[in-house]
Amino acid sequence: MSNLMTGANILVECLLREGVDCLFGYPGGVTLPFYDVLYDAKVKHYLVRHEENACFAAQGYARSTGKVGVCCATSGPGATNLVTGLVDALLDSIPIVAITGQVSSKLIGSDAFQEADTFGITRACTKHNFLVKSAAELPRAIHEAFYIAASGRPGPVLVDIPKDVFLGNAHYEPVGTIHLPGYKFSTEGHAGQIRRAVEMMWEAQRPLVYAGGGVISAGASGSLRELVEALDAPAVCTLMGLGGLPSSHPNFISMPGMHGSYAANMAMTHTDLIIALGARFDDRVTGRLDAFAPHARVIHVDIDPVEIGKNRAADLPIVGNLGPVLEKMNTVLAELAPSHKARRAADRQAWKGKIASWAAEHPLSPSVSDTEIKPQHLVREIDRLSGGDAIVCSDVGQHQMWGAQFLRFNRPRLWLSSGGLGSMGFGLPSAIGAQIANPGRLVFALVGDGGFQMSIPELGTVANNRLPIKIVVMNNGYLGMVRQWQELFYNNRLSAVALEGFPDASMLAGAYGFPGRTVEDPKELGRAMDDAVRHPGPYLLNVKVSSFECVYPMVPAGAAINEMVLGPPKAAAV
């Protein structure tokens, strides 16, 4: 039996049927009918202070839970303000449904007030998008949007709804099974390819597991651990894959790439088999592509066939969801282990021993000082309080890299960071979404003084909702990563990177009704961090760190990943 409902009521009914408990947004003229229905609905709306942050908050919700995050904006500037967040979600494969209002259908194309071609603008920055023409089309559009966002390689989907569609009437009928001709993806992987991949793993003397964010998206962390242990292979995790294998696991090396460890990059260079699982061979990992892993064959498993062979040719491609693919791999590994494991034991020990020697030769060692707070010291304090179990939402910059280097993650979905797009301003709004989704967990927003000043208005969202986020500003007075490059590669010509006039933390937080303070003395840092975590509500901690500290190791642009700058240049002898 169907019911006659307005488009706005249909939209809310669809959200409820998709299990949506909250969304992040900012209302406007054309979305007023939707917001009027939300007034009585069992869907909690969180009012952000900027639409971009609505998308970042939805990402924080999605990244920390694995569920689809939802955001909403009005027409014109509201919709266009979502674009950065949508591109960010697309590059990092985060399931988002964005709902945008549009001017009435008869006004589309007339340059009406707050009209923008949202459908055209977002075609390139979404997995799919819809322009809904009638209230009757809404149920299928909304349910297909959620299906597309969460299935295959996850990503953002946008639904653009004209005002007259919100106001129009239609008989609502629940949508059954979603069937989209032409939208196909392989989940199981080819059985013959999987068996051949396992044979290659046993044939290799120096295998290396290269795990990316696809492991986390697929919920395959347990299977990843099983494979690593069955094969007794060392493993690296990308920036997006951190937590896919526990940081404490004896086979885990670290993150590879531009700011990866010496051991990880040397392992990548000398391996004879890369087992790439849900990872892109992006430039930040490979460095100079023609020198990357020159001795290695490649097994590449990904649900998106476009990624396989895009940058590095795969000797054995497997298209499929990592969940079932790894389960099948582990079954075959166990089947073949009796005839191979003992034979390869010596090779594995020698290979892991070589990696251990690289790690000992150039360890990831945090800088410490009695006179100033080193950035690594701050990150280690966060790690001490987290114990590898807190959610850390990072902004983009030097602090992001130090976080990836020195923070531990005992399980997936604890490290939330903008990887592919590198969006400054991501840290605080994503922490809002993560804290709302995980009300009982400790959540840190690790931000730089640059990115934080892009998202300061969201302190209002934090305060209004009494979110107990611990906001830690790594304040070096500069756009640190840009300054680092100018120092090392542009003759220290520091152009437009000094951040002057940072607000007083206690006054800024106090203006929003919660405590904050500035810390400059390394002897006070531990106690200040303890106070922030013990406080039951939000807390802003502005930590003045060394201004000219650089992130090492570092692979310069155009260099191979084994051509690392391991530390600051040595002073010339006089």
N, C-alpha and C positions, 0 to 999 in steps of 0.2 A: 504494500500500500504506500502510495506516495503522498507527500505533503506539499502544499503550496507555500513557498518561502521566498523571502527576498534573497538577492545574491549575497548580501552581507551575512545573513543567517546561514545560508548554505556554506559559505566560507568557514564560519566558525564551527559548524557541524563537521565539516571535513577535517579541520584541525583536530577536533576532539577524537574523531575516528582514527586519526593517525597517531594518537597517543601524545599529542603536543600538550605539555603542561605549562609552558611559558614561551614568550617571544620577546624580542628586543626591538624597540622602534621609536618613531617620532611621528606624531600625527600631523595632518595637514588638511586642507580644504576638501580634496576629493576622497580622502579616506575617512571622513567623518562618519558616514553610514556604518562602516566597519567598526570604528571605535565606539559607536553608540551601542552596538550589539555586544562588544567586548565588555561593556560596563556590567552586564549581568552574567557573563560567561565564566566557566570554570577554567579559563586559560589566563594565567597571570601575565600581565604586560609590564615590562620594565622600561621606563622612560629613560633613554640615554640623552646625552647633551649634544650629540652629533651623529648623523646617520652612518657615517663610516664606522663609528664605534659600535653601532647596533650590529653591523656585520661581524666585526671583530669579537664582540661579546657572544654572538651566536656561534662563532668559531670556537671560542673557549668552552662553551657548553658542549659542542660536538666533539672537539678534540679530547676532552676529558671523560666523555661518556661513551662515545661511539654512536650516539643517536644523531638524528638530523637536527641541526640548529635552525631556528626560524627568526627572520628579521623582517621589518616592515618600514616602508617609507612612502611619503607622498609623491606626487608627480614632480616633474621638472628637477629642481635642485636637490630635492630629497632623494629621488632615484639616482641622479648622477653622483651624489655623495657616496653611494654604495659601491661604486665601481672598483675602488682600490681593494676593498674587502672581498669582492667577488673574484678579482684576479688572484688575490692571495689564496683564496680557497681553491681556485682552479689549479694553481701550480702545486699546492700541497695536498690535493685530493681530499678535501674536507666536505662532507655532505651538508649543504645549506639549501634551504628554500627561502628565497627572498620574495616578498609580496610587495608590489608597488602599485600605487594608485596612478590613474591616468585621467586626463580630461575626458569629458563625455565623448562618445563615439563620433557624434556629428561634428565635433570641433577638432578632431584629429587631423592634422595637416594644415590647420588654419593659423598657426602661430598664436594660439590662445595663451592666456595667462598661465604661466608655469607649465607649459607644454614642452616636452622634449621627446625625441624619438627613442624612448627607453628600449623598445624591442630591438631597434637597429644598433643602438649604442652598446647593448649588453650581449649581442650575438657572439662577439669574439671573446668575452670574458666569463662565459657560463658554459656548462656542459650542454644545456638546452634552455630555451626560453619560450614563453607562451604570451600571446596577446589574446585575451579572452574577449569574444565578441558578444556573448549573451550569458545571462544567468544560467541557462540550461547547460552551457558548456563548462561551468565552473567545477562541478564534481569531478569530471574526468580529468580536467587540467590539473587540479590540485593533487589528486591521488597519483596521477602519472608523474607529477613533479617530485613527489616524495619517493616514488619508486625509482626514478632515474637518478635522483641525488644519492640514494643509498646503495644502488646496485652496480655491478661491474666495478670500474674504477670510480670511486665516489667523487662528487664534485658539486658545485653550486648550480641551482636551477632557479630561474626567475619567472614569476607569474605577474604580468602587467594587467591590471583590471581597471577599465574605465569607470567613471563615477556612475553612469547610467546602468552598468552591469551590477554594481553594488545595490542600486535602488530597484532594479528590475525584479520580476517575479518568475519563478519556475517551479515545477514539481520536482522536488528532490527525491532521487532514488539512489540508494547506496551503490557504489561501483564494486563489482566483483573482481575477478582475476584481471590483472593488467596484462594486456598483450599488445606489444608495439612492433608491428612489422618493420624489419630492417634494423631494429635495436637488438643486437645479439652479442653475447659475450660468453666465452668459454670459462667454465668453472673447474672442471675436473682435471684438466691436463691430459695429454696423450700418454696412455699407459706404456707404449713402447719407448717414447722419449724419456719418460721417468725412469724406466729400467736402465736405459743407456746412460742417463745422467748419473745414476748410482754407480754403475760400472766405472765411469770416468772418475768418480770420487775415490774409489778404491784403487784405481790405477795411479792416481796422482801421488807424488812424493811430498809436495808442499801445498796442500789445498788451503784455501782461505774462504771463509764464509763472509759475504758482503751483504749485510742486512739493512734494508731501508724502511721507510714509513709504511710500505705495503704490508709488512709483517704485522704492524700494529693495527692497520685498517682491517685486516682479515681476522684479527683475534687469534693469530697463530704463534704467539710468543712461546707457549708451552711446546708446540711442535718444533719450533726453532731450537729450543734448548735440547730437546730429545735428539735432533739431528746432529747438533754440535757435539754432544756427548757420545753418540753412537760412532761418529766418525773420528772423534777426538781431534777436531780441527780447531785452530784459532779462528776468532771472529772479530770483525769490526762492524760498528753500526754508524750509519750516516747521522747527520744532525737531526733528521726527522725520525730516525730509527732508534734513537737512544731510549733505553728502557725495554726494547724488544728482547734483549738478553740482559739479565741482571748485571749491574756494574761489578758486583762481587764475584761473578762467575770466573773460575780460574782460566777459562779459555778466551775471555773477553780481553781485547787489547785496548781499544779506545776508538775514538772517531778518526777517520782518515781525511786527507785533503789539505786545503790551504792552511788551516790551523790545526790539523791533526797532529798526533804525536809522531815522533821520529820512528818509533817501533811500528806503528800502523802503516806509515808511508813506505817504510822499507819492506814490510811484509807484502804490501801491494806490489811493490816493484819486483820482488824476487819470487813471488808465488808462481807455481806452474798450473794452478787451476783456481779461477775465481768462480765461486758459487754465488751468483747475484740473485738475491731474493727480494722482490718488491722494491728495487732501488734503481734510480736513474743514474746513468754515467754522466752526471753533469760536470761542468767545467770546474766547479769548486772542489770536486773530488779528484778528477783526472789530471788537473794541470795540463801541461802540453800533451795533447792526445797521442801524438805519434811516438811519445816516449813512455806512455803509460802501460804498466804491466807487460813488458815486452816478451816475457817468457811464458805467458799464461794462455791457456785455453779458457773459454768462458762458457759457463752454463748460466743462462739468464731466464728466470721465471718471473712473469709479470702478467697481471690480468689484462693489461692494455698492450695489444700487439704493436702499437705504434712505438712504444718505448724500446722494443727489442730490436737491436741492430741500428738504432738511431744515431748513436755516437760511437759505440764500440761494437764491432761485429760479434755476434754470438756463434760459437761453434755448435752449441746445442740449445735451441730455443724451446721454451715450454710456455704456452699461453694458458693461464688458468688462475683460479683463486688460490692463494697460498695456503688456506686452510686445508682443503682436500688434497692439494698437490703435496704438501709436506707430510700429511698423514700417509699417503701412498709411498712417498720416498722413504719414510721411516720403516714402513713394512718391508720394503725391498732391502733396505740397509740391514735390517735384522736377519733377513733371509740369507743374504750373501756374507754376513759377518763371519760365520765359522770358517770360511775358506780364505778370508782376506785379512781380518783384523790382526791376528797374531803376526802375519807376514809384514804388515805395515807398521807395527808398533814401534820399531826402532826408527823408521823414517819420521813418524809423528813426534817422537821424543826429541829427535835431532832438530826438527823444524821448530818446535816450540822452544827448545833451548836457544836456538839462534835468535828468535824473537825476544826472548828474555834478555839476551845479551845486548840487543839493540836498546831495549827499555832501560837497562842498567847504564848503558853508555851515555844516553841522553834522556833522562827521565823527565816527565812533566812535573817540575818542581815549582811550587808557588813561591813568589818573592815575599819576604817578610822584612820589616823594619821596626826599630824602636822609636823612630822619630816621625814617621808618617804612615798612614794607612795604605798599604798596597792593595790593589784591586783583588788580587788572588786571595789575600787575607780575608777580605769581605766575603768572597764566594765560599771560602772554607767555613766561615761562621754560619752562613746559610745552610751549608751541608751538615754542620754539626747539629743544628737544631732540627733539620729535616730527617737525618738518619737514613736518607734514601727513600723516604716515604711521603714527603710533602709534594704538593703540586707547585711547580715553579713556572710562572709565565714570564717569558723573557721578551724584552724589547730587542731591537736590532743594533748591533755595534760591537765594540770591544767586550762589553760585559756579557754579551751573548756567547762569544767564543770562550771566554774564561769560564762561564757557566757550563758549557759543553765539555770543557776540559776537566773541571774539578768537582762538579756535582755528581753525586751517585743517585742512581734510579734503580730501585729494586724491582720495579714492574713497569709495564707500559702505561701511557696516558698520564704521566707525571710531569713530563717536560713538554711545554707548549710554547712553540716559537715559530715565527714567520721564517720559513726556510727558503722556498724558491723565489719569492718576490722580495724578501727582506724589507718589510714595511715598518719603518719607524712609527711609533705611536701604537703598536700592536699590544704591548705588554699589559698595560693597565686595563683596557676594556676586555681583553681576553681573560684576565684574572676575575673580572666581574662575572662573566659567563661561567667560568670554572667554579667559582665560589657558590653561585646560585645552584649549579648542578650538584655540588658536593658540599652541602652546608656544614657537615661535621668535620671536614678536613682542613688541615693547615694549608693555606694558599699564600705564596709569595708572588708579588709582582716585582721582578728584578728589572729595573729600568735605568737608562742613562739619563743624564740631565738634558740631553737633546730630545729624545723620544718622549720623556715625561712631560716636557713643556708643550708637546703636541696634543697631549691628552689630559691636561690639568682639569678641564671642565668636568671630566668624569668623576672627580672627587665628589661632586654633587650626587651622582648616582650611588657611589659607595656610601656616602653619609645618609642619604634618604632611605636606603634599604638596610642600613646597619650591617654592612658586609664586613666581616672581620679580616679583611685582606691586610697583609703586612707589606706595605709599599716601601721598597728599599731602592733609593736612588744612588747609583754609583756616579758620583759627581766629580769629574775631573776638570770641569771648566771648559771643555772643548768638545767638538764633534770628534770623538777620540779616534775612530777608525780612519776618518778622512785625514785628521792630523797626522796619524801614523804614516800614511802613504806619502803625505807631503814632506814629512821629515826624512823618510828613507829614500824616496824616489824623485822628489822635486826640490832638492837642495835646501830643505827646511824652510821653504818659502810658505809660511803659514797664512793662507789666504782664506778669509771668511769662515774661520773655524772656531774662533774664541767665543764662548757663550758667557756674556757678561750680564750681571744683574739678576742672578738666580734668586727667587723669592725666599724670604725667611721661612724655614720649614714649620716652626712652631706657630707662627702667625698664619701661614697659609692653611695648615690643617685646622688650626683653631677657628678660622673663619668658617669652616665647614662643620665645626662642632666635635672634632676628635683630636687626640694628641699627636704631636710631632716634635722632632728635635733634630739638631745637627750634631754630628760627631766628627771630630778632627783628630783626636788623640787615639792611637792604636791601643793604649791600655784601657780605654773606656769602651771600645767597640763591643767586646763580648757581653758586658753588662747591659749596654744599650740594646743589643739584639735580644737578650733575655727578656728585658722589660717589654719590648715590642711584642714578642710572642706571648708573654703572659697576659698582656692587656686583652680583655674580652672582645673588644671591638676593633675597628680599623686603626692603623697606626702608620704614620709617615716618618720614615727615617732617612734623612739626608746625610750621606756619608761622604765626606771630603777625602778623596783618594789622590794618590800621586798623579800629577797632571801629565807627565811625559812617559808613563809606562807604556810599553808596546806589547802586543800579543805575539808570543813566540811559542813554537816554531811558526814560520811563515813561508809559504811558497810564493815567490814573486810572480807577477803576471808574465806568462809566456815561458815559465820554467817547468821542468818536470817535477813530480812530487817528491823525488829523492834529492832534489836540489834545494833544500830547505835553508833558510836563514834561521839559525838556531838560537841566536841571541844578539844583543846590541853590538854594533861595530866596536872593535877594540881601539882604544886611543893610540894614536901614532906615537912611537918612541921618540923622545927628544934627547 
